[in-house]
Amino acid sequence: MEPWLLFLQAILLKVCICFRCKDHSTSSMD
């Protein structure tokens, strides 16, 4: 696997976690 692809995958993973955290906090507020 390409190094930059691995780097991109790590970023996407962080973004997914961030979105999940946002959804969770939004649900808690609602």
PQR file of N, CA, C, O and H, with PARSE charges and radii, in Angstrom:
ATOM      1  N   MET A   1       0.835  -1.212   0.000 -0.4000 1.5000
ATOM      2  CA  MET A   1       0.000   0.000   0.000 -0.0000 2.0000
ATOM      3  C   MET A   1       0.868   1.260   0.000  0.5500 1.7000
ATOM      4  O   MET A   1       1.922   1.305   0.634 -0.5500 1.4000
ATOM      5  N   GLU A   2       0.402   2.279  -0.723 -0.4000 1.5000
ATOM      6  CA  GLU A   2       1.174   3.521  -0.815 -0.0000 2.0000
ATOM      7  C   GLU A   2       1.160   4.274   0.518  0.5500 1.7000
ATOM      8  O   GLU A   2       0.140   4.294   1.207 -0.5500 1.4000
ATOM      9  H   GLU A   2      -0.454   2.242  -1.238  0.4000 1.0000
ATOM     10  N   PRO A   3       2.307   4.905   0.892 -0.5600 1.5000
ATOM     11  CA  PRO A   3       2.397   5.657   2.159  0.2800 2.0000
ATOM     12  C   PRO A   3       1.358   6.767   2.248  0.5500 1.7000
ATOM     13  O   PRO A   3       0.746   6.967   3.297 -0.5500 1.4000
ATOM     14  N   TRP A   4       1.157   7.495   1.136 -0.4000 1.5000
ATOM     15  CA  TRP A   4       0.202   8.604   1.161 -0.0000 2.0000
ATOM     16  C   TRP A   4      -1.226   8.090   1.311  0.5500 1.7000
ATOM     17  O   TRP A   4      -2.078   8.774   1.879 -0.5500 1.4000
ATOM     18  H   TRP A   4       1.653   7.332   0.284  0.4000 1.0000
ATOM     19  N   LEU A   5      -1.490   6.883   0.801 -0.4000 1.5000
ATOM     20  CA  LEU A   5      -2.817   6.290   0.910 -0.0000 2.0000
ATOM     21  C   LEU A   5      -3.098   5.926   2.370  0.5500 1.7000
ATOM     22  O   LEU A   5      -4.217   6.071   2.864 -0.5500 1.4000
ATOM     23  H   LEU A   5      -0.798   6.328   0.339  0.4000 1.0000
ATOM     24  N   LEU A   6      -2.048   5.451   3.042 -0.4000 1.5000
ATOM     25  CA  LEU A   6      -2.161   5.117   4.462 -0.0000 2.0000
ATOM     26  C   LEU A   6      -2.422   6.392   5.266  0.5500 1.7000
ATOM     27  O   LEU A   6      -3.211   6.388   6.211 -0.5500 1.4000
ATOM     28  H   LEU A   6      -1.140   5.334   2.641  0.4000 1.0000
ATOM     29  N   PHE A   7      -1.752   7.483   4.883 -0.4000 1.5000
ATOM     30  CA  PHE A   7      -1.925   8.781   5.533 -0.0000 2.0000
ATOM     31  C   PHE A   7      -3.355   9.291   5.328  0.5500 1.7000
ATOM     32  O   PHE A   7      -3.979   9.811   6.253 -0.5500 1.4000
ATOM     33  H   PHE A   7      -1.111   7.487   4.116  0.4000 1.0000
ATOM     34  N   LEU A   8      -3.857   9.134   4.111 -0.4000 1.5000
ATOM     35  CA  LEU A   8      -5.221   9.560   3.778 -0.0000 2.0000
ATOM     36  C   LEU A   8      -6.238   8.749   4.568  0.5500 1.7000
ATOM     37  O   LEU A   8      -7.241   9.286   5.039 -0.5500 1.4000
ATOM     38  H   LEU A   8      -3.350   8.712   3.360  0.4000 1.0000
ATOM     39  N   GLN A   9      -5.977   7.455   4.710 -0.4000 1.5000
ATOM     40  CA  GLN A   9      -6.861   6.566   5.457 -0.0000 2.0000
ATOM     41  C   GLN A   9      -6.931   6.989   6.920  0.5500 1.7000
ATOM     42  O   GLN A   9      -7.999   6.939   7.531 -0.5500 1.4000
ATOM     43  H   GLN A   9      -5.163   7.018   4.327  0.4000 1.0000
ATOM     44  N   ALA A  10      -5.794   7.407   7.485 -0.4000 1.5000
ATOM     45  CA  ALA A  10      -5.757   7.863   8.871 -0.0000 2.0000
ATOM     46  C   ALA A  10      -6.574   9.143   9.037  0.5500 1.7000
ATOM     47  O   ALA A  10      -7.267   9.314  10.039 -0.5500 1.4000
ATOM     48  H   ALA A  10      -4.927   7.447   6.988  0.4000 1.0000
ATOM     49  N   ILE A  11      -6.491  10.044   8.052 -0.4000 1.5000
ATOM     50  CA  ILE A  11      -7.255  11.292   8.100 -0.0000 2.0000
ATOM     51  C   ILE A  11      -8.750  10.988   8.027  0.5500 1.7000
ATOM     52  O   ILE A  11      -9.538  11.541   8.794 -0.5500 1.4000
ATOM     53  H   ILE A  11      -5.928   9.905   7.238  0.4000 1.0000
ATOM     54  N   LEU A  12      -9.136  10.108   7.104 -0.4000 1.5000
ATOM     55  CA  LEU A  12     -10.538   9.736   6.955 -0.0000 2.0000
ATOM     56  C   LEU A  12     -11.071   9.116   8.245  0.5500 1.7000
ATOM     57  O   LEU A  12     -12.211   9.369   8.635 -0.5500 1.4000
ATOM     58  H   LEU A  12      -8.496   9.658   6.482  0.4000 1.0000
ATOM     59  N   LEU A  13     -10.254   8.314   8.898 -0.4000 1.5000
ATOM     60  CA  LEU A  13     -10.648   7.690  10.161 -0.0000 2.0000
ATOM     61  C   LEU A  13     -10.901   8.757  11.215  0.5500 1.7000
ATOM     62  O   LEU A  13     -11.891   8.680  11.942 -0.5500 1.4000
ATOM     63  H   LEU A  13      -9.328   8.108   8.581  0.4000 1.0000
ATOM     64  N   LYS A  14     -10.015   9.761  11.310 -0.4000 1.5000
ATOM     65  CA  LYS A  14     -10.177  10.855  12.267 -0.0000 2.0000
ATOM     66  C   LYS A  14     -11.447  11.645  11.964  0.5500 1.7000
ATOM     67  O   LYS A  14     -12.180  12.033  12.874 -0.5500 1.4000
ATOM     68  H   LYS A  14      -9.211   9.823  10.719  0.4000 1.0000
ATOM     69  N   VAL A  15     -11.697  11.878  10.676 -0.4000 1.5000
ATOM     70  CA  VAL A  15     -12.897  12.620  10.255 -0.0000 2.0000
ATOM     71  C   VAL A  15     -14.156  11.849  10.657  0.5500 1.7000
ATOM     72  O   VAL A  15     -15.114  12.430  11.167 -0.5500 1.4000
ATOM     73  H   VAL A  15     -11.101  11.563   9.937  0.4000 1.0000
ATOM     74  N   CYS A  16     -14.143  10.537  10.423 -0.4000 1.5000
ATOM     75  CA  CYS A  16     -15.288   9.700  10.794 -0.0000 2.0000
ATOM     76  C   CYS A  16     -15.542   9.759  12.293  0.5500 1.7000
ATOM     77  O   CYS A  16     -16.689   9.880  12.722 -0.5500 1.4000
ATOM     78  H   CYS A  16     -13.364  10.065  10.009  0.4000 1.0000
ATOM     79  N   ILE A  17     -14.480   9.675  13.100 -0.4000 1.5000
ATOM     80  CA  ILE A  17     -14.596   9.744  14.559 -0.0000 2.0000
ATOM     81  C   ILE A  17     -15.128  11.110  14.969  0.5500 1.7000
ATOM     82  O   ILE A  17     -15.972  11.215  15.858 -0.5500 1.4000
ATOM     83  H   ILE A  17     -13.548   9.577  12.752  0.4000 1.0000
ATOM     84  N   CYS A  18     -14.626  12.162  14.312 -0.4000 1.5000
ATOM     85  CA  CYS A  18     -15.055  13.527  14.613 -0.0000 2.0000
ATOM     86  C   CYS A  18     -16.548  13.683  14.341  0.5500 1.7000
ATOM     87  O   CYS A  18     -17.275  14.256  15.153 -0.5500 1.4000
ATOM     88  H   CYS A  18     -13.939  12.077  13.590  0.4000 1.0000
ATOM     89  N   PHE A  19     -17.008  13.167  13.188 -0.4000 1.5000
ATOM     90  CA  PHE A  19     -18.419  13.250  12.831 -0.0000 2.0000
ATOM     91  C   PHE A  19     -19.267  12.465  13.830  0.5500 1.7000
ATOM     92  O   PHE A  19     -20.356  12.905  14.198 -0.5500 1.4000
ATOM     93  H   PHE A  19     -16.418  12.702  12.529  0.4000 1.0000
ATOM     94  N   ARG A  20     -18.776  11.307  14.269 -0.4000 1.5000
ATOM     95  CA  ARG A  20     -19.512  10.494  15.239 -0.0000 2.0000
ATOM     96  C   ARG A  20     -19.634  11.238  16.558  0.5500 1.7000
ATOM     97  O   ARG A  20     -20.681  11.204  17.203 -0.5500 1.4000
ATOM     98  H   ARG A  20     -17.892  10.949  13.969  0.4000 1.0000
ATOM     99  N   CYS A  21     -18.541  11.923  16.963 -0.4000 1.5000
ATOM    100  CA  CYS A  21     -18.568  12.706  18.204 -0.0000 2.0000
ATOM    101  C   CYS A  21     -19.575  13.848  18.087  0.5500 1.7000
ATOM    102  O   CYS A  21     -20.327  14.116  19.023 -0.5500 1.4000
ATOM    103  H   CYS A  21     -17.690  11.951  16.439  0.4000 1.0000
ATOM    104  N   LYS A  22     -19.586  14.517  16.939 -0.4000 1.5000
ATOM    105  CA  LYS A  22     -20.507  15.631  16.705 -0.0000 2.0000
ATOM    106  C   LYS A  22     -21.951  15.135  16.746  0.5500 1.7000
ATOM    107  O   LYS A  22     -22.810  15.760  17.368 -0.5500 1.4000
ATOM    108  H   LYS A  22     -18.975  14.299  16.178  0.4000 1.0000
ATOM    109  N   ASP A  23     -22.211  14.015  16.083 -0.4000 1.5000
ATOM    110  CA  ASP A  23     -23.561  13.447  16.066 -0.0000 2.0000
ATOM    111  C   ASP A  23     -23.993  13.077  17.480  0.5500 1.7000
ATOM    112  O   ASP A  23     -25.143  13.290  17.863 -0.5500 1.4000
ATOM    113  H   ASP A  23     -21.513  13.508  15.577  0.4000 1.0000
ATOM    114  N   HIS A  24     -23.068  12.524  18.247 -0.4000 1.5000
ATOM    115  CA  HIS A  24     -23.370  12.091  19.614 -0.0000 2.0000
ATOM    116  C   HIS A  24     -23.704  13.300  20.497  0.5500 1.7000
ATOM    117  O   HIS A  24     -24.676  13.271  21.251 -0.5500 1.4000
ATOM    118  H   HIS A  24     -22.133  12.350  17.935  0.4000 1.0000
ATOM    119  N   SER A  25     -22.901  14.350  20.400 -0.4000 1.5000
ATOM    120  CA  SER A  25     -23.123  15.549  21.207 -0.0000 2.0000
ATOM    121  C   SER A  25     -24.406  16.252  20.772  0.5500 1.7000
ATOM    122  O   SER A  25     -25.128  16.797  21.607 -0.5500 1.4000
ATOM    123  H   SER A  25     -22.111  14.373  19.787  0.4000 1.0000
ATOM    124  N   THR A  26     -24.691  16.244  19.478 -0.4000 1.5000
ATOM    125  CA  THR A  26     -25.912  16.876  18.962 -0.0000 2.0000
ATOM    126  C   THR A  26     -27.135  16.104  19.475  0.5500 1.7000
ATOM    127  O   THR A  26     -28.144  16.702  19.849 -0.5500 1.4000
ATOM    128  H   THR A  26     -24.105  15.802  18.800  0.4000 1.0000
ATOM    129  N   SER A  27     -27.029  14.777  19.486 -0.4000 1.5000
ATOM    130  CA  SER A  27     -28.129  13.949  19.974 -0.0000 2.0000
ATOM    131  C   SER A  27     -28.356  14.197  21.465  0.5500 1.7000
ATOM    132  O   SER A  27     -29.496  14.234  21.929 -0.5500 1.4000
ATOM    133  H   SER A  27     -26.209  14.292  19.183  0.4000 1.0000
ATOM    134  N   SER A  28     -27.271  14.365  22.204 -0.4000 1.5000
ATOM    135  CA  SER A  28     -27.362  14.609  23.644 -0.0000 2.0000
ATOM    136  C   SER A  28     -28.029  15.959  23.914  0.5500 1.7000
ATOM    137  O   SER A  28     -28.845  16.089  24.826 -0.5500 1.4000
ATOM    138  H   SER A  28     -26.345  14.335  21.827  0.4000 1.0000
ATOM    139  N   MET A  29     -27.669  16.963  23.104 -0.4000 1.5000
ATOM    140  CA  MET A  29     -28.253  18.289  23.265 -0.0000 2.0000
ATOM    141  C   MET A  29     -29.742  18.270  22.918  0.5500 1.7000
ATOM    142  O   MET A  29     -30.542  18.939  23.574 -0.5500 1.4000
ATOM    143  H   MET A  29     -27.007  16.857  22.362  0.4000 1.0000
ATOM    144  N   ASP A  30     -30.110  17.514  21.901 -0.4000 1.5000
ATOM    145  CA  ASP A  30     -31.490  17.422  21.461 -0.0000 2.0000
ATOM    146  C   ASP A  30     -32.258  16.550  22.438  0.5500 1.7000
ATOM    147  O   ASP A  30     -33.457  16.333  22.261 -0.5500 1.4000
ATOM    148  H   ASP A  30     -29.461  16.971  21.369  0.4000 1.0000
TER
END
